[in-house]
Amino acid sequence: MDATTTREIFADFLRALTLVANRGDRSAEQLRDEIAEVNQVSPVRLSLSTPLQPGEERDLQETLRAVQELHSRSMSANLEVMTMLVTLLAQAIAQTPSEVIQRVALTIEAALLEKGT
């Protein structure tokens, strides 16, 4: 896995937030797939230096599948909550979701500059 800077992580987050705020009628799964595409998410690759015992490969594949499913469900839940929060904040301050995201982006940028990141 490549080292990812804090700035890159925030950039990925802001792209996701922008898609969430402009989700239209897309499902959480469609949104998750689009976010993965724009953020160029690549699958996790695993290499082992020793051979597996009989049955271990199947167990390993099943474990990885279960972890991926859990991550996928968690991401869907996070997307739903982010949508609600952006919408509620936009309504509370009488701005559009895009304006809210722009304010968040500026706040993040200021914090990163302050930290020297």
Contact map, one row per residue, 1 for C-alpha under 8 A:
111000000000000000000000000000000000000000010000000000000000000000000000000000000000000000000000000000000000000000000
111100000000000000000000000000000000000000000000000000000000000000000000000000000000000000000000000000000000000000000
111110000000000000000000000000000000000000000000000000000000000000000000000000000000000000000000000000000000000000000
011111011000000000000000000000000000000000000000000000000000000000000000000000000000000000000000000000000000000000000
001111111000000000000000000000000000000000000000000000000000000000000000000000000000000000000000000000000000000000000
000111111100000000000000000000000000000000000000000000000000000000000000000000000000000000000000000000000000000000001
000011111110000000000000000000000000000000000000000000000000000000000000000000000000000000000000000000000000000100001
000111111111000000000000000000000000000000000000000000000000000000000000000000000000000000000000000000000000000000000
000111111111100000000000000000000000000000000000000000000000000000000000000000000000000000000000000000000000000000000
000001111111110000000000000000000000000000000000000000000000000000000000000000000000000000000000000000000001000000000
000000111111111000000000000000000000000000000000000000000000000000000000000000000000000000000000000000000000000000000
000000011111111100000000000000000000001000000000000000000000000000000000000000000000000000000000000000000000000000000
000000001111111110000000000000000000000000000000000000000000000000000000000000000000000000000000000000000000000000000
000000000111111111000000000000000000000000000000000000000000000000000000000000000000000000000000000010001000000000000
000000000011111111100000000000000010011000000000000000000000000000000000000000000000000000000000000000000000000000000
000000000001111111110000000000000010000000000000000000000000000000000000000000000000000000000000000000000000000000000
000000000000111111111000000000000000000000000000000000000000000000000000000000000100000000000000000010000000000000000
000000000000011111111100000000000000000000000000000000000000000000000000000000000000000000000000010010000000000000000
000000000000001111111110000000100010000000000000000000000000000000000000000000000000000000000000000000000000000000000
000000000000000111111110000000100000000000000000000000000000000000000000000000100110000000000000000000000000000000000
000000000000000011111110000000000000000000000000000000000000000000000000000000000010011000000000110000000000000000000
000000000000000001111111000000000000000000000000000000000000000000000000000000000000000000000000110000000000000000000
000000000000000000111111110000100000000000000000000000000000000000000000000000000000000000000000000000000000000000000
000000000000000000000111110000000000000000000000000000000000000000000000000000000000000000000000000000000000000000000
000000000000000000000011111000000000000000000000000000000000000000000000000000000000000000000000000000000000000000000
000000000000000000000011111111100000000000000000000000000000000000000000000000000000000000000000000000000000000000000
000000000000000000000000111111100000000000000000000000000000000000000000000000000000000000000000000000000000000000000
000000000000000000000000011111110000000000000000000000000000000000000000000100110000000000000000000000000000000000000
000000000000000000000000011111111000000000000000000000000000000000000000000100000000000000000000000000000000000000000
000000000000000000000000011111111100000000000000000000000000000000000000000000000000000000000000000000000000000000000
000000000000000000110010011111111110000000000000000000000000000000000000000000000000000000000000000000000000000000000
000000000000000000000000000111111111000000000000000000000000000000000000001100100000000000000000000000000000000000000
000000000000000000000000000011111111100000000000000000000000000000000000000000000000000000000000000000000000000000000
000000000000000000000000000001111111110000000000000000000000000000000000000000000000000000000000000000000000000000000
000000000000001100100000000000111111111000000000000000000000000000000000000000000000000000000000000000000000000000000
000000000000000000000000000000011111111110000000000000000000000000000000000000000000000000000000000000000000000000000
000000000000000000000000000000001111111110000000000000000000000000000000000000000000000000000000000000000000000000000
000000000000001000000000000000000111111110000000000000000000000000000000000000000000000000000000000000000000000000000
000000000001001000000000000000000011111110000000000000000000000000000000000000000000000000000000000000000000000000000
000000000000000000000000000000000001111111000000000000000000000000000000000000000000000000000000000000000000000000000
000000000000000000000000000000000001111111100000000000000000000000000000000000000000000000000000000000000000000000000
000000000000000000000000000000000000000111110000000000000000000000000000000000000000000000000000000000000000000000000
000000000000000000000000000000000000000011111000000000000000000000000000000000000000000000000000000000000000000000000
100000000000000000000000000000000000000001111100000000000000000000000000000000000000000000000000000000000000000000000
000000000000000000000000000000000000000000111110000000000000000000000000000000000000000000000000000000000000000000000
000000000000000000000000000000000000000000011111000000000000000000000000000000000000000000000000000000000000000000000
000000000000000000000000000000000000000000001111100000000000000000000000000000000000000000000000000000000000000000000
000000000000000000000000000000000000000000000111111000000000000000000000000000000000000000000000000000000000000000000
000000000000000000000000000000000000000000000011111000000000000000000000000000000000000000000000000000000000000000000
000000000000000000000000000000000000000000000001111100000000000000000000000000000000000000000000000000000000000000000
000000000000000000000000000000000000000000000001111110000000000000000000000000000000000000000000000000000000000000000
000000000000000000000000000000000000000000000000011111111000000000000000000000000000000000000000000000000000000000000
000000000000000000000000000000000000000000000000001111111000000000000000000000000000000000000000000000000000000000000
000000000000000000000000000000000000000000000000000111111000000000000000000000000000000000000000000000000000000000000
000000000000000000000000000000000000000000000000000111111110000000000000000000000000000000000000000000000000000000000
000000000000000000000000000000000000000000000000000111111111000000000000000000000000000000000000000000000000000000000
000000000000000000000000000000000000000000000000000111111111100000000000000000000000000000000000000000000000000000000
000000000000000000000000000000000000000000000000000000111111110000000000000000000000000000000000000000000000000000000
000000000000000000000000000000000000000000000000000000111111111000000000000000000000000000000000000000000000000000000
000000000000000000000000000000000000000000000000000000011111111100000000000000000000000000000000000000000000000000000
000000000000000000000000000000000000000000000000000000001111111110000000000000000000000000000000000000000000000000000
000000000000000000000000000000000000000000000000000000000111111111000000000000000000000000000000000000000000000000000
000000000000000000000000000000000000000000000000000000000011111111100000000000000000000000000000000000000000000000000
000000000000000000000000000000000000000000000000000000000001111111110000000000000000000000000000000000000000000000000
000000000000000000000000000000000000000000000000000000000000111111111000000000000000000000000000000000000000000000000
000000000000000000000000000000000000000000000000000000000000011111111100000000000000000000000000000000000000000000000
000000000000000000000000000000000000000000000000000000000000001111111110000000000000000000000000000000000000000000000
000000000000000000000000000000000000000000000000000000000000000111111111000000000000000000000000000000000000000000000
000000000000000000000000000000000000000000000000000000000000000011111111100000000000000000000000000000000000000000000
000000000000000000000000000000000000000000000000000000000000000001111111110000000000000000000000000000000000000000000
000000000000000000000000000000000000000000000000000000000000000000111111111000000000000000000000000000000000000000000
000000000000000000000000000000000000000000000000000000000000000000011111111100000000000000000000000000000000000000000
000000000000000000000000000000000000000000000000000000000000000000001111111110000000000000000000000000000000000000000
000000000000000000000000000000000000000000000000000000000000000000000111111111000000000000000000000000000000000000000
000000000000000000000000000000010000000000000000000000000000000000000011111111100000000000000000000000000000000000000
000000000000000000000000000110010000000000000000000000000000000000000001111111110000000000000000000000000000000000000
000000000000000000000000000000000000000000000000000000000000000000000000111111111000000000000000000000000000000000000
000000000000000000000000000000000000000000000000000000000000000000000000011111111100000000000000000000000000000000000
000000000000000000010000000100010000000000000000000000000000000000000000001111111110000000000000000000000000000000000
000000000000000000000000000100000000000000000000000000000000000000000000000111111111000000000000000000000000000000000
000000000000000000000000000000000000000000000000000000000000000000000000000011111111100000000000000000000000000000000
000000000000000010010000000000000000000000000000000000000000000000000000000001111111110000000000000000000000000000000
000000000000000000011000000000000000000000000000000000000000000000000000000000111111111000000000000000000000000000000
000000000000000000000000000000000000000000000000000000000000000000000000000000011111111100000000000000000000000000000
000000000000000000000000000000000000000000000000000000000000000000000000000000001111111110000000000000000000000000000
000000000000000000001000000000000000000000000000000000000000000000000000000000000111111111000000100110000000000000000
000000000000000000001000000000000000000000000000000000000000000000000000000000000011111111100000100000000000000000000
000000000000000000000000000000000000000000000000000000000000000000000000000000000001111111110000000000000000000000000
000000000000000000000000000000000000000000000000000000000000000000000000000000000000111111111000100100000000000000000
000000000000000000000000000000000000000000000000000000000000000000000000000000000000011111111111101100000000000000000
000000000000000000000000000000000000000000000000000000000000000000000000000000000000001111111111000000000000000000000
000000000000000000000000000000000000000000000000000000000000000000000000000000000000000111111110000000000000000000000
000000000000000000000000000000000000000000000000000000000000000000000000000000000000000011111110000000000000000000000
000000000000000000000000000000000000000000000000000000000000000000000000000000000000000001111111000000000000000000000
000000000000000000000000000000000000000000000000000000000000000000000000000000000000000001111111101100000000000000000
000000000000000000000000000000000000000000000000000000000000000000000000000000000000000001100111111100000000000000000
000000000000000000001100000000000000000000000000000000000000000000000000000000000000011011000011111110000000000000000
000000000000000001001100000000000000000000000000000000000000000000000000000000000000000000000001111111000000000000000
000000000000000000000000000000000000000000000000000000000000000000000000000000000000000001000011111111100000000000000
000000000000000000000000000000000000000000000000000000000000000000000000000000000000010011000011111111110000000000000
000000000000010011000000000000000000000000000000000000000000000000000000000000000000010000000000111111111000000000000
000000000000000000000000000000000000000000000000000000000000000000000000000000000000000000000000011111111100000000000
000000000000000000000000000000000000000000000000000000000000000000000000000000000000000000000000001111111110000000000
000000000000000000000000000000000000000000000000000000000000000000000000000000000000000000000000000111111111000000000
000000000000010000000000000000000000000000000000000000000000000000000000000000000000000000000000000011111111100000000
000000000000000000000000000000000000000000000000000000000000000000000000000000000000000000000000000001111111110000000
000000000000000000000000000000000000000000000000000000000000000000000000000000000000000000000000000000111111111000000
000000000100000000000000000000000000000000000000000000000000000000000000000000000000000000000000000000011111111100000
000000000000000000000000000000000000000000000000000000000000000000000000000000000000000000000000000000001111111110000
000000000000000000000000000000000000000000000000000000000000000000000000000000000000000000000000000000000111111111000
000000000000000000000000000000000000000000000000000000000000000000000000000000000000000000000000000000000011111111100
000000100000000000000000000000000000000000000000000000000000000000000000000000000000000000000000000000000001111111111
000000000000000000000000000000000000000000000000000000000000000000000000000000000000000000000000000000000000111111111
000000000000000000000000000000000000000000000000000000000000000000000000000000000000000000000000000000000000011111111
000000000000000000000000000000000000000000000000000000000000000000000000000000000000000000000000000000000000001111111
000000000000000000000000000000000000000000000000000000000000000000000000000000000000000000000000000000000000000111111
000001100000000000000000000000000000000000000000000000000000000000000000000000000000000000000000000000000000000111111
